[in-house]
Amino acid sequence: MVRVLPQGRLVYGMQLPVQAQSGLFAEGWEAGAGPRDLVAVARAADRAGFAYVACCEHVAVPRRLAGAMGTVWYDPVATLSYLAAVTERVRLLSHVAVVGLRHPLLSAKQYATLDRLSGGRLILGVGAGHVREEFEALGVDFGRRGAVLDETVDALKAALGEEEFPEFAGERFAFGGLGQAPRPVQRPRPPVWVGGSSPAAVRRAAVRGDGWLPQGDRRDQLPRQIGTVRRLRAEAGVAEPIEIGAIAEPVYVGKPGWDTGRRTLTGAPERIAASLREYAAMGVDQIQVRLRSRDRAELVEQVAAFGAEVGPLLNG
């Protein structure tokens, strides 16, 4: 197993704007935004001490879901590679890549290259996916996607390891005697964080993941879920600790002066930090924050304010 976060500290990251424009979470200004905005926000996060910036994946969105999901979903490998060149420290997380849509050797080639180009900053977040038509269009069995992902994760961990000629033999995938370079910078391999909150996803994270990325769990649900992850991990005989994540409520540092929604944490940095510290008490290692904004400039200001004023208060 691979650990990348500092032990005993609560750190923070963010899903990038612009790259995923679902009507469920995108801000209004993102529809007219593009690469320059992505760069500005990623650089701001890099300066502000964010642990990671994240990019999600959908290959193709069916018309029946386009109203809610939108069709703007940037490719995570291309996007994170682009941002690797304009940032220095912040880690680059695929949250999440639907790696079951492609052969693990292809994914290993892409993500090993990204890790090399970024100087070892990749965190490979993976998930099962949920859009049937996406799988059908690519010739992948949607009904078996969980089992496919289980084996894909195992194959990826082998293919992203230290061996130039990795070996793997599974039910669906098998390879050996095939060299891939460049190898990842990170040793023994880049971390694999598993996303999802269904029973199958929680088990997958517990048994196979270096980290867990919950999806949609409320605060009051997290302690039970974290307990399940740790119990399943112990039952599987995995001794290494798992890096636990959480998606926090939306945040706005200071007094908004506009309607940011009733669930948004607002106000003084001390108030926001006190609320977010509750996650650490549950056993969470990293929180993903969504900072509300009306334009790029406001988001960059919020990122800077969170890093300067809230971040230092998260750990006493």
N, C-alpha and C positions, 0 to 999 in steps of 0.2 A: 504494500500500500504506500501511497505517496501523500505527504502532508506539505502544504505550502503556506498556510496562514500561521501567524505567530500564536503560540499557545497561551491561553489564559487572557486573551484580549479580544474584545468585540471590534471587528473591522466592518467597513461599509463599502459597497459597490453600487453600480447603477446600470440599468438597461438603457442603452442609448436611445435618444429620440430619432425621428426621421426614418431609421432603418426598418421599423415595423409600424405600420399605421392602421392598426385596428381601431374601429370606432369605439371600442370598449375602453381604450386608454390613451390614445394619441391626443395631444393638444391641438387646437385649431390651427396654430401657426405652422405646424409640421407639413401640411399639405403643399405649401409653397416652398419648402426648404429642400436642401440638397447636400452635396458633399462638403461644401465649405462650412455648413452648419455642423455637420458631423465632426469635422476636424476641430472646430472651435470648442465644442462641448467635450470631446475626448481630451484635448489639451488642457482644458480647465480642470477636468477630473484628475489628470496626471499631476497637475500642480497642487491640487487640493488634498492629495493623500488618499484618494479612493483606491481600494484594493484592486478593483477591476472595472472595466466597461464591458457590456455584454451586447450580443447580437443574436437574434432568433432566426429560425428557418422555417419557411414554407416554400416548396418548389412551385406549386400551382394551386390556386384557390378556385374551387368550383363556383359557378354563378349563384348557386343557392346560398352560399355563405359569404359572398363578396360584400353584401350590404353591411354585415356586422364586422367581418374581418378585414375588409379592404383587400386589395391585390398588391399593395406595396410591401414587399418583404425582401430586403436586400440579402444577397448571399453572404453567409457568415464568413467563409474563408476569404472571399474577395474583400469584404468590408474590413475585417480585422487585420488582414495583411496591409491594406491601404493605411489604416490607422497606426499600425506598428511603425511605419516610417516617419510618423509625425509625433510620436510619443516616446518617452524614455523609460518610465518605471512601471506604469499601470499595467496590470495583467489583462489578458484578452480572453474573454469567456464566451463560448458558444452556449447561449441559454435559450433554447436548447437546439442542438443539431439532431435531426431525425436520421441517424446514421444507418438505420435499418433499410433505408431506401437505396443503398448502394453497397457494393462489395467492400468489405473491410480493408482490403489492400488499397483500394482507391482512396478511401477516407484517410488511411494511414499516410499515404503519399501527400495528400493535401495538408493535413494537420501537422505532419512532421516538418514540412516545408515552412508552414506558418511559424512553428516553434523556432526553427532555425533563423528565419528572417527577423523575428522579434527579439532574438537574443535569449530565448527560453522563457517567454511570458505567457504561453498558452495554458488555459484551463479548458479541457474538452468536456463541455456539458452535453449530455445526451438524453434523449427522451423517445418514447414509443411513437409519438404522433397520434393524430386523432381524425384526420380528414380522409375518408375512405377513397374518394375519387383520386386523390393525390397518389395513393398507393396503386390503385388500379391502372392509372395512366402509365405508371412506371413498371408495371408487370410484377408488383410485389403483393403477396397475400396479406390483405389487411387483417383478416381474422387471426393470423398467426404472428402478428407483428411483435407481440411480447416475447415469444420464444425466439424469434429472429433477433430481437435486440439483445436478449441474454447472450446468445452465441456471438453476436457481433461485438459486444463489449469484451468478451473473453478474447476474441481474435484481435481486436484493436490493441488490447493490453500487450499481447505478444508482439504484434507488428510495430508498436511504438516503443518497444523495449530497446535494450542495448545491442542486440544482435543485428548485424547487417543483413544476415540471412535468417530471418525468423522462421520458426516452425509452429504450425498449428494444425490440428486435426479435429474437426467437429462434424456434426450431422449434416450441415449445409455448406460449410466452408472448410477447405483444407489447402494449405500451402507449405512449401518447403523448398529449399534450394534456390530461392528467388531473392536477390539482393535489392534493397531499397536504400538510396542515399539521395539527399542528405539525411542524416539521422537527427532526431530531436536534440536540442541542447540539454534539456533537463534529463537528469539521471536519477533513478533507473528508467524513468519515462515521465511524460507529462501526466498530471493528475486527471482522473476521470470522475466527474461529478454527475450523478444520476438525478434526473428531474422527474417529478410527478408525485402525487399524493394518494393514488389508488393503492389498495393492498398489494397488488403486483409490483407497482413502482417502488413502494416502500421496501418490500422484500428485496427487490433488485438493488436498490441503493445500499441496503444493509449488508448484503452478501457480496456484491461486486464493486461497490463504489468506494472511491476515496472521499467523496462528499455527497451530501444530499441537498437537492434543490426543491423544496416544497412548492406546490402550485395550488394556491387558493385556500390554504389553511388559515383560519382565524387564530388570533392569539390564544383563545381559550382551548383550541384544539391542538396546539403545538406540543404541550407537555406530554399528552398521551401518545402522539405520533412519534416524538423523540424517544420516549420510553420503548415503543415498539421497535424502532430502528435498532436501538442498542440491545434489546433482548434478542432479536433475530440475528444480529451480528454475533453475539456471544454464542448462541445456539449453533451457528455455522462454524464456530471455532476461529473467527477472525479476531485476532488480539489487538490489532492496531486501531487507534481511535479514528472515528469518522468526522469529517468537517461538516458541521450542521449549518444550514442556511435558513433564512426566512425572508419573505417579502413583506416589508413593513408597510404601514399605512402611508398614504401620500403625505408629503411634508412641505411646509413653507416656512422658512426662517424669518421671523419678524411678523409684523402686522400686515396682512395682505392688502387691504384696501379694495379687494374685489372678492367675489364669491369663489372660494377654492373648494367648496364641498364640505359637508358636515363631518366626514370622516378624516379630513386632513388635520395633521398635527401642525399647529401654528403657534406663534408667540416667541417668547424669549428662548435663546439657546438652552438655558438651564432647564426650562420646562420640557422642551423637545428631548433633550438628552436623558432626563429622568424617565420619560416614558419609554424611550428606546432601550435603556439599560435593563428593563424588564425582560427583554429577549435574552440577554446574557444570563440572567438568573434562571432561565429555562434550560440553559445549555447550548444556546445558539452561538456559533462562532462568527458568522457574518450575516449582516442584514443588507438587503437590496432596497434602496430608497428611490422613490419617484418624487422628484421635486416639481411642484406645480409652477407653470410659467405661461406668460402670454406671448412671448417672443424669445428669440435666441438670446438676446442680451440679458433678459431677465433670468433665463435658465443659467447662463454663465455666472451671473451674479449670485444666484442661489447655490450653485455648486461651490463657489468660492466661500460663501458665508457658512455653508454646512461644514466644509473642511476646516475653516479657521475658527469657528465659534462653537459648533456642536461636536465635531469629531474629538477634540481634546477632552471633552467632558464624558465620553462614553465609557471610560475606564478609570473612574475615580479621580 
